[in-house]
């Protein structure tokens, strides 16, 4: 109740007593912090400069008011989390970072101020954006990065999927072949063959209609000598997955790929680090979004759009 009264008071204090003219509008609240419409407008007025200074925070070319409110609220959440971890970015640290930037760009303070003015930004705004950037970088490295793990197999799978038509890429497999005579399989059974094997893998129950299923483990199989159709099916299947059914001779086969390796991997080695970074960035975006979504429940957040 006290919070509601406090917020109402803040809202009415923005009215001019003489003309009852609205000077500003409250658009969101984070705990005891009020976010106003003028703050959102100011961000949009120099958004291009903010993106250049802090691309990790300001990632988009355009934002609507709700999105800018979320950026500001995330800033508050980040700051609180860092305080819990013992990180407080004081003014001296911010000033030190600014001086380092000036030195790197060979600018003096006068030139920096002129640059900011030409980009519709005050020094105070720049100062706080630098603080925000430092906080974001620490938050990213201390909170988000430890939550992300990119496996070697994920990198390989990504490389495989993006090189399906590359004839220079060859594979070596360790397979389990599940097969059944075509005469014993109906079209409905064929459609459910792969899904049945997935269930069989987890519960060990084999439906009676698949009682004639045959299994065969095939190790160290290379693509040399395989039909074009079989090469294509295996190439499109990730390690640890079942392939789509394929008819070979008089039987339908589904292959479980226990292991999938490149025979000639020089190109893969060249691409590996770039792929890891790309997968990391894609995952980081999702992990960060989930982290803030969970963190929302720990705070009082209200929007007035």
C-alpha positions in Angstrom: 0.0 0.0 0.0 2.8 2.4 0.9 4.5 1.6 -2.5 1.2 2.5 -4.3 0.9 5.8 -2.4 4.6 6.6 -3.1 4.2 6.0 -6.8 1.0 8.0 -7.0 2.7 10.9 -5.3 5.6 10.8 -7.7 3.2 10.9 -10.6 1.3 13.9 -9.4 4.5 15.8 -8.5 5.2 15.9 -12.2 2.2 18.2 -12.7 2.5 21.9 -12.8 0.5 23.4 -9.9 -0.3 26.6 -11.9 -1.6 25.1 -15.2 -1.9 21.4 -14.2 0.2 20.8 -17.3 1.9 17.3 -17.6 5.6 17.8 -17.5 6.6 14.2 -17.8 5.0 10.8 -17.7 5.9 7.7 -15.6 6.2 4.7 -18.0 7.7 2.1 -15.8 8.8 1.3 -12.2 11.6 -0.9 -11.0 11.4 -1.4 -7.2 11.6 2.2 -6.0 13.0 3.6 -9.2 10.8 5.5 -11.7 11.4 5.5 -15.4 9.9 8.5 -17.3 8.9 9.1 -20.9 11.6 11.8 -21.2 14.3 9.2 -20.4 13.0 7.0 -23.2 12.9 9.9 -25.7 16.4 10.9 -24.7 17.8 7.4 -25.4 16.1 7.5 -28.9 17.6 10.9 -29.6 21.2 9.7 -29.4 20.7 5.9 -30.0 23.2 5.8 -32.8 25.9 7.1 -30.6 24.9 4.7 -27.8 25.2 1.8 -30.2 28.7 2.8 -31.1 29.8 3.3 -27.5 28.0 0.2 -26.1 27.0 -2.3 -28.8 26.6 -5.1 -26.2 23.8 -3.1 -24.5 22.2 -1.3 -27.5 22.1 -4.0 -30.1 19.3 -2.8 -32.4 19.0 0.2 -34.8 15.5 1.1 -33.5 13.6 0.5 -30.3 10.1 1.2 -29.2 9.4 2.7 -25.7 8.7 -0.7 -24.1 12.0 -2.1 -25.3 14.0 0.9 -24.0 12.2 0.6 -20.7 13.4 -3.0 -20.5 17.0 -1.9 -21.3 16.9 0.5 -18.4 15.4 -2.1 -16.1 18.0 -4.6 -17.1 20.6 -2.0 -16.2 19.2 -1.8 -12.7 19.1 -5.6 -12.4 22.6 -6.0 -13.6 23.8 -3.4 -11.2 22.1 -5.1 -8.3 23.5 -8.5 -9.3 27.0 -7.1 -9.5 26.6 -5.5 -6.1 25.7 -8.9 -4.7 29.0 -10.2 -6.2 31.0 -7.4 -4.7 31.4 -5.2 -7.9 30.6 -1.5 -7.5 31.7 0.6 -10.5 32.6 4.0 -9.0 33.3 7.3 -10.7 37.0 6.9 -10.6 36.8 3.7 -12.6 34.6 5.3 -15.2 36.9 8.3 -15.5 39.9 6.0 -15.8 38.2 4.1 -18.7 37.3 7.4 -20.4 41.0 8.5 -20.2 42.1 5.2 -21.6 39.7 5.6 -24.5 41.0 9.2 -25.1 44.5 7.9 -25.2 43.7 5.0 -27.5 41.9 7.4 -30.0 44.5 10.2 -29.5 41.8 12.6 -28.3 42.0 15.3 -25.6 39.0 16.1 -23.5 38.0 19.1 -25.6 38.0 17.0 -28.7 35.9 14.3 -26.9 33.3 16.9 -25.8 33.1 18.2 -29.4 32.6 14.7 -30.6 29.8 14.1 -28.1 28.1 17.4 -29.0 28.1 16.5 -32.6 26.4 13.2 -31.7 23.7 15.0 -29.5 25.1 13.6 -26.3 26.2 15.3 -23.0 29.3 14.3 -21.1 27.2 13.2 -18.2 25.2 10.8 -20.5 28.5 9.5 -21.9 29.9 9.0 -18.4 26.9 6.9 -17.4 26.9 4.9 -20.7 30.6 4.0 -20.0 29.6 2.9 -16.5 26.8 0.8 -18.0 29.2 -0.7 -20.4 31.7 -1.7 -17.8 29.0 -3.2 -15.7 27.6 -5.1 -18.7 31.0 -6.6 -19.5 31.6 -7.8 -16.0 28.1 -9.2 -15.8 28.5 -11.0 -19.1 31.9 -12.6 -18.0 31.0 -13.4 -14.4 27.3 -14.4 -14.7 26.4 -15.3 -18.3 29.5 -16.9 -19.7 29.8 -19.6 -16.9 26.2 -20.7 -17.9 27.2 -21.5 -21.5 28.9 -24.6 -22.7 29.5 -25.3 -26.4 30.5 -28.9 -27.0 32.8 -30.1 -29.7 29.9 -32.2 -31.2 27.7 -29.1 -31.4 30.4 -27.4 -33.5 30.8 -30.5 -35.7 27.0 -30.7 -36.2 26.9 -27.1 -37.2 29.7 -27.6 -39.7 28.2 -30.7 -41.1 24.8 -29.1 -41.7 26.3 -26.1 -43.4 28.5 -28.3 -45.7 26.0 -30.9 -46.9 26.7 -30.0 -50.5 30.5 -29.7 -50.1 31.9 -32.7 -52.0 35.3 -32.4 -50.3 33.8 -33.2 -46.9 33.9 -36.9 -46.2 32.8 -38.7 -43.0 33.6 -41.8 -41.0 30.8 -43.4 -39.0 30.1 -45.8 -36.2 26.5 -47.0 -36.8 23.8 -49.3 -35.5 21.7 -50.5 -38.4 18.0 -51.3 -37.7 16.4 -53.1 -40.6 13.3 -54.9 -41.5 12.2 -56.7 -44.6 10.1 -54.5 -46.9 7.5 -57.3 -47.3 6.8 -57.2 -43.6 6.4 -53.4 -43.3 3.3 -51.4 -44.2 3.4 -47.8 -45.3 2.1 -46.8 -41.8 4.9 -48.8 -40.2 7.5 -47.1 -42.4 6.3 -43.7 -41.4 6.5 -44.5 -37.7 9.7 -46.6 -38.0 12.0 -43.8 -36.8 9.8 -42.6 -33.9 9.3 -46.2 -32.8 13.1 -46.6 -32.5 13.3 -43.4 -30.5 10.8 -44.8 -28.0 12.5 -48.2 -28.1 15.7 -46.5 -27.2 14.2 -45.1 -24.0 11.8 -47.7 -22.8 13.1 -50.9 -24.3 9.7 -52.0 -25.5 9.5 -53.3 -29.1 5.9 -53.4 -30.6 4.9 -56.8 -31.8 4.5 -55.6 -35.4 8.2 -54.9 -35.5 9.2 -58.3 -34.1 11.2 -59.1 -37.2 13.4 -56.1 -36.7 17.1 -56.9 -37.2 20.0 -55.0 -35.7 23.6 -54.8 -36.8 26.5 -52.7 -35.4 28.7 -51.2 -38.1 32.0 -49.6 -37.0 34.5 -47.5 -38.9 32.4 -47.1 -42.0 33.6 -44.5 -44.5 31.5 -43.0 -47.4 33.6 -44.8 -49.9 31.4 -47.4 -51.7 28.1 -46.1 -50.2 25.3 -45.2 -52.5 24.6 -41.5 -53.1 21.2 -41.8 -51.4 22.7 -43.4 -48.3 25.5 -40.9 -48.2 23.0 -38.1 -48.3 20.9 -39.6 -45.5 23.9 -40.1 -43.2 25.3 -36.7 -44.0 22.0 -35.1 -42.9 21.9 -36.9 -39.6 23.6 -35.6 -36.5 25.7 -37.8 -34.1 23.4 -39.3 -31.5 20.4 -39.3 -33.8 18.4 -41.7 -35.9 18.4 -41.3 -39.7 15.3 -41.2 -41.8 14.2 -44.6 -43.2 15.9 -45.7 -46.5 15.2 -48.7 -48.6 18.4 -50.7 -49.5 17.7 -53.8 -51.5 14.7 -55.6 -50.1 14.7 -54.0 -46.6 14.1 -50.7 -45.0 16.9 -49.3 -42.8 17.2 -46.7 -40.1 20.7 -45.9 -38.8 21.6 -44.7 -35.4 24.8 -42.7 -35.6 26.9 -43.5 -32.6 29.8 -41.5 -33.9 30.4 -39.2 -36.8 33.9 -37.8 -37.7 35.4 -36.0 -40.6 38.0 -38.0 -42.6 39.7 -34.9 -43.9 39.3 -32.2 -41.3 41.7 -29.4 -42.3 38.8 -27.1 -43.4 36.9 -27.9 -40.2 39.9 -27.0 -38.1 40.1 -23.6 -39.9 36.4 -23.0 -39.3 36.2 -24.4 -35.8 36.9 -21.3 -33.7 34.6 -19.1 -35.8 31.8 -21.6 -35.5 32.3 -21.8 -31.7 32.1 -18.1 -31.4 28.9 -17.9 -33.5 27.3 -20.7 -31.5 28.4 -19.0 -28.3 26.8 -15.7 -29.3 23.6 -17.4 -30.3 23.4 -19.3 -27.0 24.4 -16.3 -25.0 21.5 -14.3 -26.3 19.0 -17.0 -25.2 20.7 -17.6 -21.9 20.8 -13.8 -21.1 17.1 -13.5 -21.9 16.2 -16.4 -19.7 18.3 -15.1 -16.8 16.5 -11.7 -16.9 13.2 -13.4 -17.2 13.9 -15.4 -14.0 15.3 -12.4 -12.3 12.1 -10.4 -13.0 10.3 -12.4 -10.3 12.6 -11.1 -7.6 11.7 -7.5 -8.2 8.7 -5.2 -8.3 8.3 -4.2 -12.0 5.4 -2.3 -13.4 4.8 -0.9 -16.9 2.3 1.9 -17.8 2.0 1.6 -21.6 
